């Protein structure tokens, strides 16, 4: 799509792909939430320390997922 004007069909395709990637990211976030909850319940150490570390880890994973998915499908998009 470099140097190409975005048509309504292009935009619909990008939107559909964005929703697909968002669903993958949502699944990853839910997995992270389960891990954080499990770690908090099993840990004798404070919940906050473990939760913050795990939240940061899953934030990074979600960001990497989104970047890699869009770079793969739309390499001309600057993210």
mmJSON file of the N, C-alpha and C atoms, coordinates in Angstrom:
{"data_MODEL":{"atom_site":{
"group_PDB":["ATOM","ATOM","ATOM","ATOM","ATOM","ATOM","ATOM","ATOM","ATOM","ATOM","ATOM","ATOM","ATOM","ATOM","ATOM","ATOM","ATOM","ATOM","ATOM","ATOM","ATOM","ATOM","ATOM","ATOM","ATOM","ATOM","ATOM","ATOM","ATOM","ATOM","ATOM","ATOM","ATOM","ATOM","ATOM","ATOM","ATOM","ATOM","ATOM","ATOM","ATOM","ATOM","ATOM","ATOM","ATOM","ATOM","ATOM","ATOM","ATOM","ATOM","ATOM","ATOM","ATOM","ATOM","ATOM","ATOM","ATOM","ATOM","ATOM","ATOM","ATOM","ATOM","ATOM","ATOM","ATOM","ATOM","ATOM","ATOM","ATOM","ATOM","ATOM","ATOM","ATOM","ATOM","ATOM","ATOM","ATOM","ATOM","ATOM","ATOM","ATOM","ATOM","ATOM","ATOM","ATOM","ATOM","ATOM","ATOM","ATOM","ATOM","ATOM","ATOM","ATOM","ATOM","ATOM","ATOM","ATOM","ATOM","ATOM","ATOM","ATOM","ATOM","ATOM","ATOM","ATOM","ATOM","ATOM","ATOM","ATOM","ATOM","ATOM","ATOM","ATOM","ATOM","ATOM","ATOM","ATOM","ATOM","ATOM","ATOM","ATOM","ATOM","ATOM","ATOM","ATOM","ATOM","ATOM","ATOM","ATOM","ATOM","ATOM","ATOM","ATOM","ATOM","ATOM","ATOM","ATOM","ATOM","ATOM","ATOM","ATOM","ATOM","ATOM","ATOM","ATOM","ATOM","ATOM","ATOM","ATOM","ATOM","ATOM","ATOM","ATOM","ATOM","ATOM","ATOM","ATOM","ATOM","ATOM","ATOM","ATOM","ATOM","ATOM","ATOM","ATOM","ATOM","ATOM","ATOM","ATOM","ATOM","ATOM","ATOM","ATOM","ATOM","ATOM","ATOM","ATOM","ATOM","ATOM","ATOM","ATOM","ATOM","ATOM","ATOM","ATOM","ATOM","ATOM","ATOM","ATOM","ATOM","ATOM","ATOM","ATOM","ATOM","ATOM","ATOM","ATOM","ATOM","ATOM","ATOM","ATOM","ATOM","ATOM","ATOM","ATOM","ATOM","ATOM","ATOM","ATOM","ATOM","ATOM","ATOM","ATOM","ATOM","ATOM","ATOM","ATOM","ATOM","ATOM","ATOM","ATOM","ATOM","ATOM","ATOM","ATOM","ATOM","ATOM","ATOM","ATOM","ATOM","ATOM","ATOM","ATOM","ATOM","ATOM","ATOM","ATOM"],
"id":[1,2,3,4,5,6,7,8,9,10,11,12,13,14,15,16,17,18,19,20,21,22,23,24,25,26,27,28,29,30,31,32,33,34,35,36,37,38,39,40,41,42,43,44,45,46,47,48,49,50,51,52,53,54,55,56,57,58,59,60,61,62,63,64,65,66,67,68,69,70,71,72,73,74,75,76,77,78,79,80,81,82,83,84,85,86,87,88,89,90,91,92,93,94,95,96,97,98,99,100,101,102,103,104,105,106,107,108,109,110,111,112,113,114,115,116,117,118,119,120,121,122,123,124,125,126,127,128,129,130,131,132,133,134,135,136,137,138,139,140,141,142,143,144,145,146,147,148,149,150,151,152,153,154,155,156,157,158,159,160,161,162,163,164,165,166,167,168,169,170,171,172,173,174,175,176,177,178,179,180,181,182,183,184,185,186,187,188,189,190,191,192,193,194,195,196,197,198,199,200,201,202,203,204,205,206,207,208,209,210,211,212,213,214,215,216,217,218,219,220,221,222,223,224,225,226,227,228,229,230,231,232,233,234,235,236,237],
"type_symbol":["N","C","C","N","C","C","N","C","C","N","C","C","N","C","C","N","C","C","N","C","C","N","C","C","N","C","C","N","C","C","N","C","C","N","C","C","N","C","C","N","C","C","N","C","C","N","C","C","N","C","C","N","C","C","N","C","C","N","C","C","N","C","C","N","C","C","N","C","C","N","C","C","N","C","C","N","C","C","N","C","C","N","C","C","N","C","C","N","C","C","N","C","C","N","C","C","N","C","C","N","C","C","N","C","C","N","C","C","N","C","C","N","C","C","N","C","C","N","C","C","N","C","C","N","C","C","N","C","C","N","C","C","N","C","C","N","C","C","N","C","C","N","C","C","N","C","C","N","C","C","N","C","C","N","C","C","N","C","C","N","C","C","N","C","C","N","C","C","N","C","C","N","C","C","N","C","C","N","C","C","N","C","C","N","C","C","N","C","C","N","C","C","N","C","C","N","C","C","N","C","C","N","C","C","N","C","C","N","C","C","N","C","C","N","C","C","N","C","C","N","C","C","N","C","C","N","C","C","N","C","C","N","C","C","N","C","C"],
"label_atom_id":["N","CA","C","N","CA","C","N","CA","C","N","CA","C","N","CA","C","N","CA","C","N","CA","C","N","CA","C","N","CA","C","N","CA","C","N","CA","C","N","CA","C","N","CA","C","N","CA","C","N","CA","C","N","CA","C","N","CA","C","N","CA","C","N","CA","C","N","CA","C","N","CA","C","N","CA","C","N","CA","C","N","CA","C","N","CA","C","N","CA","C","N","CA","C","N","CA","C","N","CA","C","N","CA","C","N","CA","C","N","CA","C","N","CA","C","N","CA","C","N","CA","C","N","CA","C","N","CA","C","N","CA","C","N","CA","C","N","CA","C","N","CA","C","N","CA","C","N","CA","C","N","CA","C","N","CA","C","N","CA","C","N","CA","C","N","CA","C","N","CA","C","N","CA","C","N","CA","C","N","CA","C","N","CA","C","N","CA","C","N","CA","C","N","CA","C","N","CA","C","N","CA","C","N","CA","C","N","CA","C","N","CA","C","N","CA","C","N","CA","C","N","CA","C","N","CA","C","N","CA","C","N","CA","C","N","CA","C","N","CA","C","N","CA","C","N","CA","C","N","CA","C","N","CA","C","N","CA","C","N","CA","C","N","CA","C","N","CA","C","N","CA","C","N","CA","C"],
"label_alt_id":[null,null,null,null,null,null,null,null,null,null,null,null,null,null,null,null,null,null,null,null,null,null,null,null,null,null,null,null,null,null,null,null,null,null,null,null,null,null,null,null,null,null,null,null,null,null,null,null,null,null,null,null,null,null,null,null,null,null,null,null,null,null,null,null,null,null,null,null,null,null,null,null,null,null,null,null,null,null,null,null,null,null,null,null,null,null,null,null,null,null,null,null,null,null,null,null,null,null,null,null,null,null,null,null,null,null,null,null,null,null,null,null,null,null,null,null,null,null,null,null,null,null,null,null,null,null,null,null,null,null,null,null,null,null,null,null,null,null,null,null,null,null,null,null,null,null,null,null,null,null,null,null,null,null,null,null,null,null,null,null,null,null,null,null,null,null,null,null,null,null,null,null,null,null,null,null,null,null,null,null,null,null,null,null,null,null,null,null,null,null,null,null,null,null,null,null,null,null,null,null,null,null,null,null,null,null,null,null,null,null,null,null,null,null,null,null,null,null,null,null,null,null,null,null,null,null,null,null,null,null,null,null,null,null,null,null,null],
"label_comp_id":["UNK","UNK","UNK","UNK","UNK","UNK","UNK","UNK","UNK","UNK","UNK","UNK","UNK","UNK","UNK","UNK","UNK","UNK","UNK","UNK","UNK","UNK","UNK","UNK","UNK","UNK","UNK","UNK","UNK","UNK","UNK","UNK","UNK","UNK","UNK","UNK","UNK","UNK","UNK","UNK","UNK","UNK","UNK","UNK","UNK","UNK","UNK","UNK","UNK","UNK","UNK","UNK","UNK","UNK","UNK","UNK","UNK","UNK","UNK","UNK","UNK","UNK","UNK","UNK","UNK","UNK","UNK","UNK","UNK","UNK","UNK","UNK","UNK","UNK","UNK","UNK","UNK","UNK","UNK","UNK","UNK","UNK","UNK","UNK","UNK","UNK","UNK","UNK","UNK","UNK","UNK","UNK","UNK","UNK","UNK","UNK","UNK","UNK","UNK","UNK","UNK","UNK","UNK","UNK","UNK","UNK","UNK","UNK","UNK","UNK","UNK","UNK","UNK","UNK","UNK","UNK","UNK","UNK","UNK","UNK","UNK","UNK","UNK","UNK","UNK","UNK","UNK","UNK","UNK","UNK","UNK","UNK","UNK","UNK","UNK","UNK","UNK","UNK","UNK","UNK","UNK","UNK","UNK","UNK","UNK","UNK","UNK","UNK","UNK","UNK","UNK","UNK","UNK","UNK","UNK","UNK","UNK","UNK","UNK","UNK","UNK","UNK","UNK","UNK","UNK","UNK","UNK","UNK","UNK","UNK","UNK","UNK","UNK","UNK","UNK","UNK","UNK","UNK","UNK","UNK","UNK","UNK","UNK","UNK","UNK","UNK","UNK","UNK","UNK","UNK","UNK","UNK","UNK","UNK","UNK","UNK","UNK","UNK","UNK","UNK","UNK","UNK","UNK","UNK","UNK","UNK","UNK","UNK","UNK","UNK","UNK","UNK","UNK","UNK","UNK","UNK","UNK","UNK","UNK","UNK","UNK","UNK","UNK","UNK","UNK","UNK","UNK","UNK","UNK","UNK","UNK","UNK","UNK","UNK","UNK","UNK","UNK"],
"label_asym_id":["A","A","A","A","A","A","A","A","A","A","A","A","A","A","A","A","A","A","A","A","A","A","A","A","A","A","A","A","A","A","A","A","A","A","A","A","A","A","A","A","A","A","A","A","A","A","A","A","A","A","A","A","A","A","A","A","A","A","A","A","A","A","A","A","A","A","A","A","A","A","A","A","A","A","A","A","A","A","A","A","A","A","A","A","A","A","A","A","A","A","A","A","A","A","A","A","A","A","A","A","A","A","A","A","A","A","A","A","A","A","A","A","A","A","A","A","A","A","A","A","A","A","A","A","A","A","A","A","A","A","A","A","A","A","A","A","A","A","A","A","A","A","A","A","A","A","A","A","A","A","A","A","A","A","A","A","A","A","A","A","A","A","A","A","A","A","A","A","A","A","A","A","A","A","A","A","A","A","A","A","A","A","A","A","A","A","A","A","A","A","A","A","A","A","A","A","A","A","A","A","A","A","A","A","A","A","A","A","A","A","A","A","A","A","A","A","A","A","A","A","A","A","A","A","A","A","A","A","A","A","A","A","A","A","A","A","A"],
"label_entity_id":["1","1","1","1","1","1","1","1","1","1","1","1","1","1","1","1","1","1","1","1","1","1","1","1","1","1","1","1","1","1","1","1","1","1","1","1","1","1","1","1","1","1","1","1","1","1","1","1","1","1","1","1","1","1","1","1","1","1","1","1","1","1","1","1","1","1","1","1","1","1","1","1","1","1","1","1","1","1","1","1","1","1","1","1","1","1","1","1","1","1","1","1","1","1","1","1","1","1","1","1","1","1","1","1","1","1","1","1","1","1","1","1","1","1","1","1","1","1","1","1","1","1","1","1","1","1","1","1","1","1","1","1","1","1","1","1","1","1","1","1","1","1","1","1","1","1","1","1","1","1","1","1","1","1","1","1","1","1","1","1","1","1","1","1","1","1","1","1","1","1","1","1","1","1","1","1","1","1","1","1","1","1","1","1","1","1","1","1","1","1","1","1","1","1","1","1","1","1","1","1","1","1","1","1","1","1","1","1","1","1","1","1","1","1","1","1","1","1","1","1","1","1","1","1","1","1","1","1","1","1","1","1","1","1","1","1","1"],
"label_seq_id":[1,1,1,2,2,2,3,3,3,4,4,4,5,5,5,6,6,6,7,7,7,8,8,8,9,9,9,10,10,10,11,11,11,12,12,12,13,13,13,14,14,14,15,15,15,16,16,16,17,17,17,18,18,18,19,19,19,20,20,20,21,21,21,22,22,22,23,23,23,24,24,24,25,25,25,26,26,26,27,27,27,28,28,28,29,29,29,30,30,30,31,31,31,32,32,32,33,33,33,34,34,34,35,35,35,36,36,36,37,37,37,38,38,38,39,39,39,40,40,40,41,41,41,42,42,42,43,43,43,44,44,44,45,45,45,46,46,46,47,47,47,48,48,48,49,49,49,50,50,50,51,51,51,52,52,52,53,53,53,54,54,54,55,55,55,56,56,56,57,57,57,58,58,58,59,59,59,60,60,60,61,61,61,62,62,62,63,63,63,64,64,64,65,65,65,66,66,66,67,67,67,68,68,68,69,69,69,70,70,70,71,71,71,72,72,72,73,73,73,74,74,74,75,75,75,76,76,76,77,77,77,78,78,78,79,79,79],
"pdbx_PDB_ins_code":[null,null,null,null,null,null,null,null,null,null,null,null,null,null,null,null,null,null,null,null,null,null,null,null,null,null,null,null,null,null,null,null,null,null,null,null,null,null,null,null,null,null,null,null,null,null,null,null,null,null,null,null,null,null,null,null,null,null,null,null,null,null,null,null,null,null,null,null,null,null,null,null,null,null,null,null,null,null,null,null,null,null,null,null,null,null,null,null,null,null,null,null,null,null,null,null,null,null,null,null,null,null,null,null,null,null,null,null,null,null,null,null,null,null,null,null,null,null,null,null,null,null,null,null,null,null,null,null,null,null,null,null,null,null,null,null,null,null,null,null,null,null,null,null,null,null,null,null,null,null,null,null,null,null,null,null,null,null,null,null,null,null,null,null,null,null,null,null,null,null,null,null,null,null,null,null,null,null,null,null,null,null,null,null,null,null,null,null,null,null,null,null,null,null,null,null,null,null,null,null,null,null,null,null,null,null,null,null,null,null,null,null,null,null,null,null,null,null,null,null,null,null,null,null,null,null,null,null,null,null,null,null,null,null,null,null,null],
"Cartn_x":[0.794,0.0,0.839,2.152,3.02,2.679,2.575,2.231,0.887,0.061,-1.264,-2.304,-3.339,-4.412,-5.269,-5.652,-6.486,-7.918,-8.431,-9.803,-10.69,-12.001,-12.892,-12.641,-12.339,-12.05,-10.757,-9.718,-8.471,-8.728,-9.501,-9.789,-10.583,-11.518,-12.29,-11.376,-10.457,-9.504,-8.604,-8.124,-7.273,-8.059,-9.301,-10.138,-10.343,-10.667,-10.883,-9.618,-8.477,-7.217,-6.932,-7.222,-7.018,-7.853,-9.072,-9.945,-9.368,-8.87,-8.254,-7.055,-6.205,-5.027,-5.465,-6.477,-6.98,-7.502,-8.15,-8.637,-7.464,-6.413,-5.217,-4.603,-4.531,-3.975,-4.846,-6.164,-7.079,-6.888,-6.678,-6.421,-5.139,-4.111,-2.85,-3.026,-3.812,-4.082,-4.814,-5.779,-6.503,-5.576,-4.665,-3.682,-2.825,-2.397,-1.604,-2.369,-3.643,-4.477,-4.568,-4.713,-4.764,-3.443,-2.333,-1.01,-0.826,-1.22,-1.072,-1.921,-3.151,-4.036,-3.471,-2.997,-2.419,-1.177,-0.3,0.925,0.608,-0.396,-0.776,-1.318,-2.047,-2.651,-1.615,-0.59,0.394,1.592,1.798,3.013,2.887,3.95,4.018,4.539,5.036,5.547,4.364,4.508,3.423,2.868,1.564,0.869,1.314,1.494,1.771,3.08,4.126,5.411,5.302,4.733,4.589,3.653,2.569,1.596,2.2,2.939,3.537,4.518,5.354,6.319,5.617,4.582,3.863,3.05,2.455,1.712,2.665,3.829,4.816,5.227,5.448,5.831,4.756,3.509,2.423,2.15,2.369,2.276,3.264,4.485,5.525,5.15,4.632,4.231,3.126,2.162,1.065,1.599,2.452,3.031,3.823,4.621,5.406,4.499,3.431,2.472,1.884,1.415,0.778,1.78,2.976,3.989,4.347,4.57,4.988,3.874,2.634,1.506,1.341,1.391,1.209,2.423,3.609,4.809,4.785,4.278,4.183,3.16,1.992,0.901,1.041,1.445,1.543,2.93,3.975,5.337,5.547,4.711,4.854,4.29,3.542,3.013,4.134,4.28,5.284,4.686,5.152,4.684,5.835],
"Cartn_y":[-1.2,0.0,1.269,1.111,2.286,3.138,4.425,5.387,5.079,4.384,4.041,4.759,5.227,5.867,4.779,5.003,4.032,4.141,3.029,2.968,2.454,2.587,2.001,0.508,-0.217,-1.646,-1.889,-1.065,-1.166,-0.931,0.108,0.447,-0.651,-1.255,-2.372,-3.553,-3.811,-4.904,-4.627,-3.399,-3.014,-3.105,-2.666,-2.751,-4.21,-5.064,-6.482,-7.098,-6.766,-7.283,-6.729,-5.459,-4.83,-5.517,-5.859,-6.564,-7.944,-8.623,-9.944,-9.853,-8.862,-8.67,-8.28,-7.451,-7.047,-8.252,-9.166,-10.39,-11.245,-11.359,-12.091,-11.417,-10.1,-9.354,-9.545,-9.546,-9.768,-11.131,-12.146,-13.497,-13.515,-12.831,-12.755,-12.012,-10.958,-10.207,-11.09,-11.863,-12.763,-13.833,-14.343,-15.312,-14.668,-13.443,-12.722,-12.499,-12.186,-11.974,-13.251,-14.384,-15.668,-15.952,-15.669,-15.888,-14.98,-13.727,-12.768,-13.199,-13.59,-14.043,-15.275,-16.222,-17.451,-17.163,-16.299,-15.963,-15.251,-14.403,-13.667,-14.604,-15.611,-16.54,-17.514,-17.844,-18.845,-18.244,-16.964,-16.335,-15.934,-16.188,-15.694,-14.267,-13.811,-12.448,-11.552,-10.283,-9.348,-9.428,-9.334,-9.415,-8.315,-7.13,-5.973,-6.138,-6.583,-6.735,-7.733,-8.886,-9.898,-9.422,-8.803,-8.327,-7.289,-6.347,-5.285,-5.884,-6.8,-7.433,-8.193,-8.932,-9.721,-8.846,-7.788,-6.867,-6.265,-5.82,-5.246,-6.274,-7.501,-8.565,-8.768,-8.795,-9.007,-7.754,-6.576,-5.344,-5.413,-5.83,-5.932,-6.995,-8.137,-9.202,-8.733,-8.016,-7.511,-6.505,-5.605,-4.621,-5.318,-6.312,-7.052,-7.793,-8.379,-9.079,-8.123,-6.982,-6.014,-5.533,-5.176,-4.696,-5.764,-6.991,-8.041,-8.411,-8.444,-8.777,-7.731,-6.46,-5.403,-5.276,-5.489,-5.425,-6.545,-7.705,-8.838,-8.586,-8.093,-7.89,-6.574,-5.534,-4.199,-3.606,-4.11,-3.637,-2.152,-1.584,-0.162,0.754,0.198,1.006,1.239,2.454,2.758,2.661,1.689,1.543,1.761],
"Cartn_z":[0.0,0.0,0.0,-0.049,-0.073,-1.285,-1.047,-2.092,-2.753,-2.061,-2.562,-1.732,-2.374,-1.632,-0.995,0.223,0.919,0.418,-0.034,-0.521,0.608,0.464,1.471,1.677,0.597,0.732,1.51,1.231,1.994,3.482,3.764,5.162,5.849,5.135,5.715,6.015,5.113,5.317,6.523,6.619,7.751,9.055,9.035,10.23,10.645,9.687,10.0,10.595,10.02,10.534,11.927,12.131,13.445,14.521,14.18,15.126,15.439,14.406,14.598,15.549,15.325,16.183,17.599,17.708,19.032,19.806,19.111,19.777,20.268,19.458,19.893,21.123,21.079,22.209,23.454,23.258,24.372,25.001,24.162,24.674,25.496,25.01,25.734,27.066,27.055,28.287,29.305,28.833,29.735,30.302,29.481,29.983,31.066,30.809,31.796,33.086,32.952,34.134,34.967,34.292,34.998,35.708,35.039,35.635,36.85,36.707,37.811,39.007,38.738,39.819,40.501,39.705,40.248,41.077,40.566,41.291,42.601,42.574,43.778,44.844,44.416,45.371,45.929,45.155,45.564,46.276,46.122,46.619,48.078,48.829,50.189,50.215,49.074,48.939,48.612,48.804,48.561,47.146,47.034,45.746,44.807,45.331,44.483,43.704,44.349,43.676,42.529,42.772,41.731,40.635,40.994,40.015,39.095,39.655,38.843,37.846,38.293,37.404,36.286,36.631,35.638,34.693,35.218,34.357,33.332,33.776,32.866,31.813,32.227,31.297,30.226,30.633,29.668,28.838,29.386,28.586,27.425,27.723,26.703,25.666,26.139,25.218,24.27,24.794,23.96,22.945,23.385,22.47,21.359,21.719,20.725,19.747,20.249,19.395,18.361,18.81,17.912,16.862,17.292,16.353,15.325,15.783,14.85,13.88,14.36,13.481,12.385,12.769,11.773,10.85,11.395,10.554,9.514,9.91,8.994,7.881,8.257,7.288,6.527,7.21,6.625,6.917,6.263,6.588,6.314,5.468,5.148,6.242,7.169,8.275,9.274,9.709,10.718,12.105,12.849,14.237,15.176],
"occupancy":[1.0,1.0,1.0,1.0,1.0,1.0,1.0,1.0,1.0,1.0,1.0,1.0,1.0,1.0,1.0,1.0,1.0,1.0,1.0,1.0,1.0,1.0,1.0,1.0,1.0,1.0,1.0,1.0,1.0,1.0,1.0,1.0,1.0,1.0,1.0,1.0,1.0,1.0,1.0,1.0,1.0,1.0,1.0,1.0,1.0,1.0,1.0,1.0,1.0,1.0,1.0,1.0,1.0,1.0,1.0,1.0,1.0,1.0,1.0,1.0,1.0,1.0,1.0,1.0,1.0,1.0,1.0,1.0,1.0,1.0,1.0,1.0,1.0,1.0,1.0,1.0,1.0,1.0,1.0,1.0,1.0,1.0,1.0,1.0,1.0,1.0,1.0,1.0,1.0,1.0,1.0,1.0,1.0,1.0,1.0,1.0,1.0,1.0,1.0,1.0,1.0,1.0,1.0,1.0,1.0,1.0,1.0,1.0,1.0,1.0,1.0,1.0,1.0,1.0,1.0,1.0,1.0,1.0,1.0,1.0,1.0,1.0,1.0,1.0,1.0,1.0,1.0,1.0,1.0,1.0,1.0,1.0,1.0,1.0,1.0,1.0,1.0,1.0,1.0,1.0,1.0,1.0,1.0,1.0,1.0,1.0,1.0,1.0,1.0,1.0,1.0,1.0,1.0,1.0,1.0,1.0,1.0,1.0,1.0,1.0,1.0,1.0,1.0,1.0,1.0,1.0,1.0,1.0,1.0,1.0,1.0,1.0,1.0,1.0,1.0,1.0,1.0,1.0,1.0,1.0,1.0,1.0,1.0,1.0,1.0,1.0,1.0,1.0,1.0,1.0,1.0,1.0,1.0,1.0,1.0,1.0,1.0,1.0,1.0,1.0,1.0,1.0,1.0,1.0,1.0,1.0,1.0,1.0,1.0,1.0,1.0,1.0,1.0,1.0,1.0,1.0,1.0,1.0,1.0,1.0,1.0,1.0,1.0,1.0,1.0,1.0,1.0,1.0,1.0,1.0,1.0,1.0,1.0,1.0,1.0,1.0,1.0],
"B_iso_or_equiv":[0.0,0.0,0.0,0.0,0.0,0.0,0.0,0.0,0.0,0.0,0.0,0.0,0.0,0.0,0.0,0.0,0.0,0.0,0.0,0.0,0.0,0.0,0.0,0.0,0.0,0.0,0.0,0.0,0.0,0.0,0.0,0.0,0.0,0.0,0.0,0.0,0.0,0.0,0.0,0.0,0.0,0.0,0.0,0.0,0.0,0.0,0.0,0.0,0.0,0.0,0.0,0.0,0.0,0.0,0.0,0.0,0.0,0.0,0.0,0.0,0.0,0.0,0.0,0.0,0.0,0.0,0.0,0.0,0.0,0.0,0.0,0.0,0.0,0.0,0.0,0.0,0.0,0.0,0.0,0.0,0.0,0.0,0.0,0.0,0.0,0.0,0.0,0.0,0.0,0.0,0.0,0.0,0.0,0.0,0.0,0.0,0.0,0.0,0.0,0.0,0.0,0.0,0.0,0.0,0.0,0.0,0.0,0.0,0.0,0.0,0.0,0.0,0.0,0.0,0.0,0.0,0.0,0.0,0.0,0.0,0.0,0.0,0.0,0.0,0.0,0.0,0.0,0.0,0.0,0.0,0.0,0.0,0.0,0.0,0.0,0.0,0.0,0.0,0.0,0.0,0.0,0.0,0.0,0.0,0.0,0.0,0.0,0.0,0.0,0.0,0.0,0.0,0.0,0.0,0.0,0.0,0.0,0.0,0.0,0.0,0.0,0.0,0.0,0.0,0.0,0.0,0.0,0.0,0.0,0.0,0.0,0.0,0.0,0.0,0.0,0.0,0.0,0.0,0.0,0.0,0.0,0.0,0.0,0.0,0.0,0.0,0.0,0.0,0.0,0.0,0.0,0.0,0.0,0.0,0.0,0.0,0.0,0.0,0.0,0.0,0.0,0.0,0.0,0.0,0.0,0.0,0.0,0.0,0.0,0.0,0.0,0.0,0.0,0.0,0.0,0.0,0.0,0.0,0.0,0.0,0.0,0.0,0.0,0.0,0.0,0.0,0.0,0.0,0.0,0.0,0.0,0.0,0.0,0.0,0.0,0.0,0.0],
"pdbx_formal_charge":[null,null,null,null,null,null,null,null,null,null,null,null,null,null,null,null,null,null,null,null,null,null,null,null,null,null,null,null,null,null,null,null,null,null,null,null,null,null,null,null,null,null,null,null,null,null,null,null,null,null,null,null,null,null,null,null,null,null,null,null,null,null,null,null,null,null,null,null,null,null,null,null,null,null,null,null,null,null,null,null,null,null,null,null,null,null,null,null,null,null,null,null,null,null,null,null,null,null,null,null,null,null,null,null,null,null,null,null,null,null,null,null,null,null,null,null,null,null,null,null,null,null,null,null,null,null,null,null,null,null,null,null,null,null,null,null,null,null,null,null,null,null,null,null,null,null,null,null,null,null,null,null,null,null,null,null,null,null,null,null,null,null,null,null,null,null,null,null,null,null,null,null,null,null,null,null,null,null,null,null,null,null,null,null,null,null,null,null,null,null,null,null,null,null,null,null,null,null,null,null,null,null,null,null,null,null,null,null,null,null,null,null,null,null,null,null,null,null,null,null,null,null,null,null,null,null,null,null,null,null,null,null,null,null,null,null,null],
"auth_seq_id":[1,1,1,2,2,2,3,3,3,4,4,4,5,5,5,6,6,6,7,7,7,8,8,8,9,9,9,10,10,10,11,11,11,12,12,12,13,13,13,14,14,14,15,15,15,16,16,16,17,17,17,18,18,18,19,19,19,20,20,20,21,21,21,22,22,22,23,23,23,24,24,24,25,25,25,26,26,26,27,27,27,28,28,28,29,29,29,30,30,30,31,31,31,32,32,32,33,33,33,34,34,34,35,35,35,36,36,36,37,37,37,38,38,38,39,39,39,40,40,40,41,41,41,42,42,42,43,43,43,44,44,44,45,45,45,46,46,46,47,47,47,48,48,48,49,49,49,50,50,50,51,51,51,52,52,52,53,53,53,54,54,54,55,55,55,56,56,56,57,57,57,58,58,58,59,59,59,60,60,60,61,61,61,62,62,62,63,63,63,64,64,64,65,65,65,66,66,66,67,67,67,68,68,68,69,69,69,70,70,70,71,71,71,72,72,72,73,73,73,74,74,74,75,75,75,76,76,76,77,77,77,78,78,78,79,79,79],
"auth_comp_id":["UNK","UNK","UNK","UNK","UNK","UNK","UNK","UNK","UNK","UNK","UNK","UNK","UNK","UNK","UNK","UNK","UNK","UNK","UNK","UNK","UNK","UNK","UNK","UNK","UNK","UNK","UNK","UNK","UNK","UNK","UNK","UNK","UNK","UNK","UNK","UNK","UNK","UNK","UNK","UNK","UNK","UNK","UNK","UNK","UNK","UNK","UNK","UNK","UNK","UNK","UNK","UNK","UNK","UNK","UNK","UNK","UNK","UNK","UNK","UNK","UNK","UNK","UNK","UNK","UNK","UNK","UNK","UNK","UNK","UNK","UNK","UNK","UNK","UNK","UNK","UNK","UNK","UNK","UNK","UNK","UNK","UNK","UNK","UNK","UNK","UNK","UNK","UNK","UNK","UNK","UNK","UNK","UNK","UNK","UNK","UNK","UNK","UNK","UNK","UNK","UNK","UNK","UNK","UNK","UNK","UNK","UNK","UNK","UNK","UNK","UNK","UNK","UNK","UNK","UNK","UNK","UNK","UNK","UNK","UNK","UNK","UNK","UNK","UNK","UNK","UNK","UNK","UNK","UNK","UNK","UNK","UNK","UNK","UNK","UNK","UNK","UNK","UNK","UNK","UNK","UNK","UNK","UNK","UNK","UNK","UNK","UNK","UNK","UNK","UNK","UNK","UNK","UNK","UNK","UNK","UNK","UNK","UNK","UNK","UNK","UNK","UNK","UNK","UNK","UNK","UNK","UNK","UNK","UNK","UNK","UNK","UNK","UNK","UNK","UNK","UNK","UNK","UNK","UNK","UNK","UNK","UNK","UNK","UNK","UNK","UNK","UNK","UNK","UNK","UNK","UNK","UNK","UNK","UNK","UNK","UNK","UNK","UNK","UNK","UNK","UNK","UNK","UNK","UNK","UNK","UNK","UNK","UNK","UNK","UNK","UNK","UNK","UNK","UNK","UNK","UNK","UNK","UNK","UNK","UNK","UNK","UNK","UNK","UNK","UNK","UNK","UNK","UNK","UNK","UNK","UNK","UNK","UNK","UNK","UNK","UNK","UNK"],
"auth_asym_id":["A","A","A","A","A","A","A","A","A","A","A","A","A","A","A","A","A","A","A","A","A","A","A","A","A","A","A","A","A","A","A","A","A","A","A","A","A","A","A","A","A","A","A","A","A","A","A","A","A","A","A","A","A","A","A","A","A","A","A","A","A","A","A","A","A","A","A","A","A","A","A","A","A","A","A","A","A","A","A","A","A","A","A","A","A","A","A","A","A","A","A","A","A","A","A","A","A","A","A","A","A","A","A","A","A","A","A","A","A","A","A","A","A","A","A","A","A","A","A","A","A","A","A","A","A","A","A","A","A","A","A","A","A","A","A","A","A","A","A","A","A","A","A","A","A","A","A","A","A","A","A","A","A","A","A","A","A","A","A","A","A","A","A","A","A","A","A","A","A","A","A","A","A","A","A","A","A","A","A","A","A","A","A","A","A","A","A","A","A","A","A","A","A","A","A","A","A","A","A","A","A","A","A","A","A","A","A","A","A","A","A","A","A","A","A","A","A","A","A","A","A","A","A","A","A","A","A","A","A","A","A","A","A","A","A","A","A"],
"auth_atom_id":["N","CA","C","N","CA","C","N","CA","C","N","CA","C","N","CA","C","N","CA","C","N","CA","C","N","CA","C","N","CA","C","N","CA","C","N","CA","C","N","CA","C","N","CA","C","N","CA","C","N","CA","C","N","CA","C","N","CA","C","N","CA","C","N","CA","C","N","CA","C","N","CA","C","N","CA","C","N","CA","C","N","CA","C","N","CA","C","N","CA","C","N","CA","C","N","CA","C","N","CA","C","N","CA","C","N","CA","C","N","CA","C","N","CA","C","N","CA","C","N","CA","C","N","CA","C","N","CA","C","N","CA","C","N","CA","C","N","CA","C","N","CA","C","N","CA","C","N","CA","C","N","CA","C","N","CA","C","N","CA","C","N","CA","C","N","CA","C","N","CA","C","N","CA","C","N","CA","C","N","CA","C","N","CA","C","N","CA","C","N","CA","C","N","CA","C","N","CA","C","N","CA","C","N","CA","C","N","CA","C","N","CA","C","N","CA","C","N","CA","C","N","CA","C","N","CA","C","N","CA","C","N","CA","C","N","CA","C","N","CA","C","N","CA","C","N","CA","C","N","CA","C","N","CA","C","N","CA","C","N","CA","C","N","CA","C","N","CA","C","N","CA","C","N","CA","C"],
"pdbx_PDB_model_num":[1,1,1,1,1,1,1,1,1,1,1,1,1,1,1,1,1,1,1,1,1,1,1,1,1,1,1,1,1,1,1,1,1,1,1,1,1,1,1,1,1,1,1,1,1,1,1,1,1,1,1,1,1,1,1,1,1,1,1,1,1,1,1,1,1,1,1,1,1,1,1,1,1,1,1,1,1,1,1,1,1,1,1,1,1,1,1,1,1,1,1,1,1,1,1,1,1,1,1,1,1,1,1,1,1,1,1,1,1,1,1,1,1,1,1,1,1,1,1,1,1,1,1,1,1,1,1,1,1,1,1,1,1,1,1,1,1,1,1,1,1,1,1,1,1,1,1,1,1,1,1,1,1,1,1,1,1,1,1,1,1,1,1,1,1,1,1,1,1,1,1,1,1,1,1,1,1,1,1,1,1,1,1,1,1,1,1,1,1,1,1,1,1,1,1,1,1,1,1,1,1,1,1,1,1,1,1,1,1,1,1,1,1,1,1,1,1,1,1,1,1,1,1,1,1,1,1,1,1,1,1,1,1,1,1,1,1]
}}}
